[in-house]
Amino acid sequence: MKKIKSIKLKKRYINILKFIGILLCILLGIFIFYRKEIADLTKYGYSEEASRNILFAFKKDYVLSKGENKTLNAAFESKYFNEKYLDRYARIEYVKQKNLIKNINKLIKIGYSNDDIELILTHGDDSAVTRFTKRDKVKYLDEFFSIDYAKLDNYDRYVKFSDETGEDNDYVVLYVNLNLDKEDYTDSVCVNKFSYDMLINKHRFLSKDFVPDNLEKINSEYSNGNDLKANKVAVNAFIAMAQDASRNGLSLVINSAYRSYSEQERIVDTYKNLYGDDYVNKYVARPGYSEHQTGLSFDIGSKNSNIFSNSKEYQWILNNSYKYGFIHRFPKNAEDITGISNEPWHFRYVGKKIAKIIYENKMTLEEYYVKYLDK
């Protein structure tokens, strides 16, 4: 049996292997150190990409001194990062927008302060802010955009309407946001989706084919005998209200409810023949612009009085309808906002939560829409 010879590595190969081993240890140490540095940043909410860029920019200590900061994170993720604006980024509240850092850079160059920039960012989406960065510095940012529901795209209209009327800024923003600075029935918005908080007026309309959800016939006990229909939820709310009113010796009745687009056309034609165009333009909604087409509006009367506004039922419903989800849709002294003169009989179902807010704050549906829905 032959003896197996042992393999002896030459010294030079041994040295090479030692070098590779040392190099691997060094690389492993660097990798472990790198991952620890990354972990120090990610635990404060910084992304892997941002953390890596922070390390390569030697800004770890600065960033950690600021703690969690979403705007800084976005800055280090962005190809538009500008180191000379680092302190500005750190003090600007984060807004989730695609071009956030690019737009901040532009706004800084234009000459806006951090407070100005925050107002701009929070009053428009990414597209609106991007458009705003293309204009020269404006004067009246704080006057209008200190109002939560002001819109960046409406700035020029705010200024124009304010100059023309001298109204206070809150009124200006409300009025313009409702498009009331435009002629009635012009540049109107089509509302396609049924909802209990939908707003229909002289600037927001329903299509010819719109039909509200869950239409049902109203029991003749609660209607004036006509074949009236309305949304089921609104009908049930009215019945509950009418039953409670009856326990107080009051008698409520629905005189008008859902009207289709074509029905409104016939009403307009009838009044035109009787009273002329001027009367119709002032008192009758055009087809598509009538709230009755939503199936949520009722013209309410009293079985005990021919003049509803003089009845006990009217006084009771003014103070209690919100408990059932109804609002007085066209109150006194609100024609400039609603576009409709006071209609004591016209009540609209919006749901209990919204109705309570509107009642307690003595506002119109238009005001609620601007302040709570139209974001």
C-alpha positions in Angstrom: 0.0 0.0 0.0 1.4 3.3 -1.1 1.7 6.2 1.4 -0.3 9.3 0.6 1.8 12.3 0.3 0.6 15.4 2.3 -0.1 18.5 0.3 2.0 21.5 1.4 1.0 25.0 0.3 3.7 27.2 -0.7 4.2 30.1 1.6 3.1 32.6 -1.0 -0.3 31.0 -1.3 -0.7 30.9 2.5 -0.1 34.6 2.6 -2.7 35.2 -0.1 -5.3 33.2 1.8 -4.4 35.1 5.0 -4.8 38.4 3.1 -8.2 37.3 1.7 -9.3 36.3 5.2 -8.3 39.6 6.7 -10.0 41.4 3.8 -13.2 39.5 4.3 -13.1 40.3 8.0 -12.6 43.9 7.3 -15.5 43.9 4.7 -17.7 42.1 7.2 -16.8 44.6 9.9 -17.6 47.5 7.5 -20.9 45.8 6.5 -21.9 45.4 10.2 -20.9 48.9 10.9 -22.9 50.2 7.9 -26.0 48.2 8.9 -25.7 49.6 12.4 -25.5 53.1 11.0 -28.5 52.5 8.8 -30.4 51.0 11.7 -29.7 54.1 13.8 -31.5 56.1 11.2 -34.3 53.7 10.2 -35.5 53.5 13.8 -36.4 57.2 13.6 -38.5 56.5 10.5 -36.0 57.2 7.7 -36.2 55.0 4.7 -33.3 52.8 3.6 -32.7 55.1 0.6 -32.8 58.2 2.7 -30.5 56.6 5.3 -28.0 55.6 2.8 -27.9 59.1 1.3 -27.6 60.7 4.7 -24.6 58.5 5.5 -22.9 59.3 2.2 -23.5 63.0 2.8 -22.0 62.7 6.3 -25.2 64.2 7.8 -26.1 61.4 10.3 -25.4 63.5 13.4 -27.4 66.4 12.1 -30.3 64.2 11.1 -30.3 62.4 14.5 -30.3 65.7 16.3 -33.6 66.5 14.5 -35.2 63.1 15.3 -38.0 61.8 13.2 -38.6 64.2 10.3 -40.7 63.2 7.3 -39.6 66.3 5.3 -35.9 65.5 5.8 -36.6 61.9 4.8 -38.3 63.1 1.6 -35.4 65.5 0.9 -32.7 62.8 1.2 -34.8 60.6 -1.0 -35.2 63.3 -3.7 -32.9 63.9 -6.6 -33.7 67.6 -6.0 -32.0 67.6 -2.6 -30.1 70.8 -2.0 -27.7 70.8 0.9 -27.9 74.6 1.4 -31.6 74.3 2.1 -31.1 71.5 4.7 -32.2 73.7 7.7 -35.2 74.9 5.8 -36.3 71.3 5.0 -36.0 70.4 8.6 -38.4 73.1 9.7 -41.1 72.7 7.1 -44.0 70.5 8.0 -44.3 67.4 5.8 -47.1 67.2 3.2 -47.4 64.0 1.1 -46.8 65.3 -2.5 -44.9 63.9 -5.4 -42.9 67.0 -6.1 -42.6 68.2 -2.5 -38.8 68.9 -2.4 -38.7 70.3 -6.0 -41.5 72.7 -5.1 -40.0 73.7 -1.8 -36.8 74.6 -3.6 -38.7 76.8 -6.1 -40.7 78.5 -3.3 -37.5 79.2 -1.4 -35.9 80.8 -4.5 -39.0 82.9 -5.1 -38.5 84.3 -1.6 -41.2 82.7 0.6 -40.6 82.1 4.3 -41.1 78.7 5.8 -44.5 79.7 7.2 -45.5 80.9 3.7 -44.4 77.6 2.2 -46.4 75.6 4.7 -49.5 77.7 3.9 -49.0 77.0 0.2 -48.3 73.3 0.6 -51.4 72.7 2.8 -53.9 74.6 0.5 -53.4 72.7 -2.7 -52.5 69.3 -4.0 -49.3 68.5 -5.8 -50.5 69.9 -9.2 -51.8 73.1 -7.6 -48.6 73.7 -5.7 -46.6 73.0 -8.9 -48.7 75.6 -10.8 -48.2 78.1 -8.0 -44.4 77.8 -8.1 -44.5 79.1 -11.7 -45.8 82.6 -10.7 -44.1 85.5 -9.1 -44.3 86.0 -5.3 -47.9 87.0 -4.2 -48.8 89.5 -1.5 -51.8 88.2 0.4 -51.0 84.6 1.4 -51.8 84.9 5.1 -54.9 86.9 4.5 -56.6 84.1 2.6 -54.7 80.9 3.4 -54.9 81.3 7.2 -58.5 80.1 6.4 -58.4 76.2 6.5 -60.7 75.7 3.5 -59.1 78.2 1.2 -57.8 76.8 -2.2 -54.5 77.7 -3.8 -56.0 77.7 -7.3 -58.6 80.3 -6.3 -56.0 82.9 -5.2 -56.6 85.3 -8.0 -60.4 85.1 -7.7 -60.1 85.8 -4.0 -58.1 89.0 -4.6 -60.5 90.1 -7.4 -63.6 89.5 -5.4 -62.1 91.1 -2.3 -61.2 94.2 -4.3 -64.6 94.4 -5.9 -66.7 93.9 -2.7 -64.5 94.8 0.3 -66.0 91.8 2.1 -64.0 90.1 4.9 -61.6 87.3 3.9 -63.7 84.5 5.4 -66.7 85.5 3.3 -64.6 86.0 0.2 -63.1 82.5 0.5 -66.6 80.9 1.1 -68.2 82.8 -1.7 -65.5 82.0 -4.3 -65.2 78.4 -3.3 -68.9 78.0 -4.0 -68.4 79.7 -7.4 -70.8 82.4 -6.4 -68.5 85.0 -8.0 -69.6 83.5 -11.3 -72.9 83.9 -13.1 -75.7 81.4 -12.1 -75.7 78.3 -14.2 -72.3 78.9 -15.7 -69.2 76.7 -15.3 -71.4 74.4 -13.3 -70.2 71.1 -11.7 -72.1 67.9 -12.6 -72.8 65.7 -9.5 -73.1 62.0 -10.5 -72.9 60.2 -7.3 -75.9 59.9 -4.9 -75.0 60.7 -1.2 -76.9 62.1 1.8 -74.5 65.1 1.9 -74.7 65.9 -1.9 -75.0 69.6 -2.7 -77.2 70.8 -5.6 -77.7 74.5 -6.3 -77.3 77.0 -9.2 -73.7 75.9 -9.6 -73.9 72.2 -9.1 -76.4 70.1 -11.1 -77.6 66.6 -11.7 -77.6 64.9 -15.1 -80.8 64.3 -17.0 -80.5 60.5 -16.2 -79.8 60.9 -12.5 -82.1 58.9 -10.2 -81.6 58.8 -6.5 -81.0 55.5 -4.6 -83.8 53.6 -3.0 -86.8 55.6 -4.2 -90.1 54.4 -2.6 -93.7 55.6 -2.6 -94.7 57.7 0.4 -97.6 56.4 2.4 -100.7 58.6 1.8 -100.9 59.1 5.6 -97.9 61.3 5.4 -98.4 62.9 1.9 -101.0 65.2 0.4 -102.5 62.3 -1.5 -100.4 62.6 -4.7 -98.3 59.7 -5.9 -95.1 61.0 -4.2 -91.7 59.3 -3.9 -88.5 59.9 -2.1 -85.4 58.1 -0.8 -86.4 55.4 1.7 -84.1 56.6 4.5 -85.4 60.2 4.2 -89.0 58.9 4.1 -88.5 56.9 7.3 -86.8 59.8 9.0 -89.8 62.0 8.1 -92.3 59.5 9.4 -90.4 59.3 12.7 -90.5 63.1 12.9 -94.1 63.3 12.0 -95.1 60.7 14.6 -93.2 62.6 17.3 -94.8 65.9 16.2 -98.3 64.3 16.4 -97.6 63.4 20.0 -97.4 67.1 20.6 -100.7 67.7 18.8 -99.1 68.7 15.5 -99.7 67.4 12.0 -97.0 67.4 9.3 -97.5 66.5 5.7 -95.3 66.2 2.6 -96.6 68.3 -0.3 -93.8 67.6 -2.7 -90.8 65.2 -2.8 -88.8 63.6 -5.6 -89.1 65.3 -9.0 -87.4 63.9 -12.0 -85.5 66.0 -14.6 -88.4 65.9 -17.0 -90.9 66.8 -14.3 -88.8 69.9 -13.5 -88.9 70.8 -17.2 -92.7 70.7 -17.2 -92.8 72.9 -14.1 -90.5 75.4 -15.6 -92.6 75.5 -18.8 -95.8 75.9 -16.8 -94.4 78.9 -14.8 -93.0 80.5 -17.9 -96.4 80.4 -19.6 -98.0 81.8 -16.4 -95.5 84.4 -15.2 -92.8 84.8 -17.8 -89.0 84.3 -17.9 -88.1 86.8 -15.2 -90.2 85.0 -12.6 -88.8 81.6 -13.5 -85.2 82.8 -13.4 -85.8 84.2 -9.9 -88.0 81.6 -8.3 -87.8 78.3 -10.2 -84.8 76.0 -10.5 -83.7 74.9 -13.9 -84.0 71.2 -14.7 -81.0 69.4 -13.1 -80.5 72.2 -10.6 -83.5 71.3 -8.4 -82.7 69.7 -5.1 -85.9 67.7 -5.4 -84.2 65.5 -8.0 -82.0 64.2 -5.2 -85.0 62.5 -3.6 -83.9 64.0 -0.3 -85.9 67.2 -0.2 -89.5 67.7 1.0 -91.8 70.6 0.8 -93.6 70.2 4.1 -96.9 71.6 5.2 -99.3 71.6 8.1 -102.7 69.9 8.1 -103.9 72.5 10.5 -102.8 75.6 8.6 -102.8 76.8 5.0 -99.8 79.1 5.7 -97.0 76.9 7.0 -94.8 79.7 8.2 -97.6 80.8 10.5 -98.2 77.4 11.9 -97.2 75.7 15.2 -95.8 72.9 13.1 -93.3 75.3 11.5 -92.0 76.5 14.8 -91.7 73.0 16.1 -89.9 71.7 13.0 -87.4 74.6 13.0 -86.3 73.6 16.4 -86.5 69.8 16.1 -86.0 68.7 12.5 -82.2 68.3 13.0 -82.8 65.5 15.5 -84.2 63.4 12.6 -81.5 64.4 10.1 -83.3 67.3 8.4 -82.2 70.9 7.8 -84.1 74.0 6.9 -82.6 74.3 3.4 -83.2 77.9 2.5 -83.4 80.0 5.7 -83.8 83.8 6.0 -80.9 86.1 5.3 -78.9 83.4 3.5 -80.0 84.1 -0.1 -76.6 85.4 -1.1 -75.2 81.9 -0.2 -78.0 79.5 -1.2 -79.1 81.6 -4.2 -82.7 81.0 -3.1 -85.1 83.2 -1.1 -86.4 81.9 2.2 -88.6 78.9 1.8 -90.2 78.0 5.1 -91.6 74.7 3.7 -88.4 73.3 2.1 -86.5 70.8 4.3 -83.7 68.5 3.2 -82.5 65.2 4.7 -78.7 65.1 5.3 -78.5 62.7 8.2 -78.4 63.3 12.0 -74.7 64.1 12.3 -74.6 66.7 9.6 -77.9 68.2 10.5 -76.8 68.7 14.1 -73.6 70.6 13.0 -75.6 72.8 10.6 -78.3 73.5 13.2 -75.9 74.3 16.1 -73.6 76.5 13.9 -76.6 78.2 12.2 -75.0 77.5 8.8 -76.3 76.5 5.4 -75.6 73.3 3.5 -73.3 75.4 1.2 -71.2 76.5 4.2 -71.0 72.9 5.5 -69.9 71.7 2.1 -67.1 74.2 1.8 -65.8 73.8 5.4 -66.2 70.0 5.8 -66.5 68.3 2.4 -64.8 70.2 -0.3 -61.2 69.5 0.6 
